[in-house]
């Protein structure tokens, strides 16, 4: 009969492709059991949205199956998202990773991207919050199909919830037609309250939809909540790229890691299968290359995205097999992997941070 030591030695040769370390040294092997010729174990991934989980499972299974005396291998995949190790003392309960979604200008689909990212993460099994930090133009309540918060509990605001995502927005607290004519200090106070006076609970990811531009909201957020990193959403056109570059440099000046660039409305796929470059082509990739950050992916232009946003039904829910939903899923998995890599690096590869 094979021994536990032999199994662990075999699994020690299987690499986590993103972290470039083996599963054993990363403490990713759990609940190992040997029952005669049958070996059972769990691989604890660093994110339920891991884009390479099929490869990890296959290689782990093959490594153990190759051992003499092993006839059956049962592999279970689970996930425990590592914390980025940053202290968030303002919050009563831990938020393991906080990711800001930004753009240099309005109208590029930043909120659409933030909403669908959050929903995809939640669908994968993660605990996700979505903070609408666009105080002057909150769109998240409409896009998620929610118009009110639950009752207060212990003098704290309780986030709304939709599609498995916890939500907070100024849009829940003011009338839809009411303009907020606030100066910087009031905006700073509102964002701070969204962190301190909301019962978020424990979250694997807090996705933050920043307002357009590089003004008070981004600065207030960075001062109030240490960010794991940020992503930039842009259109392919030059005007959008110029503004997106300012947003990217804003993150750098605030010493926030830039996970990469997402190009929205990248192209329109026509009925005959050809693509129309409505807003130009390749701009997001150029911005990423010139700025020395990753290009996370391109999202096609699809009227269903607009319809879903207006109806409060994100496209990754209503049409998960569409090209735009597949692109959003791939982008989310890529981003989740980058967040995990950054978190583990921040923790200096101490395995206990993977355990939680």
Secondary structure, 3 states (H helix, E strand, C coil): CCCHHHHHHHHCCCEECCCCEECCCCCCEEEEEEECCEEEEEEEECCCCCCCHHHHHHHHHHHHHCCCCCCEEEEEEEECCCCCCCCCCCCCCCECCEEEEECCCCCCCHHHHHHHHHHHHHHCCCCEEEEECCCCCCCHHHHHCCCCCCCCECCEECCEEECCEEEEEHHHCCCCCCCCCCCHHHHHHHHHHHHHCECCCCECEEEEECCCCCCHHHHHHHHHCCCCEEEEEECCCHHHHHHHHHHHHHHHHCCCCEEEEEECCCCEECCCCCEECCCCCCHHHHHHHHHCCCEEEECCECHHHHHHHHHCCCHHHHCCCCHHHHHHHHHHHHHHHHHHHHHHHHCCCCCHHHHC
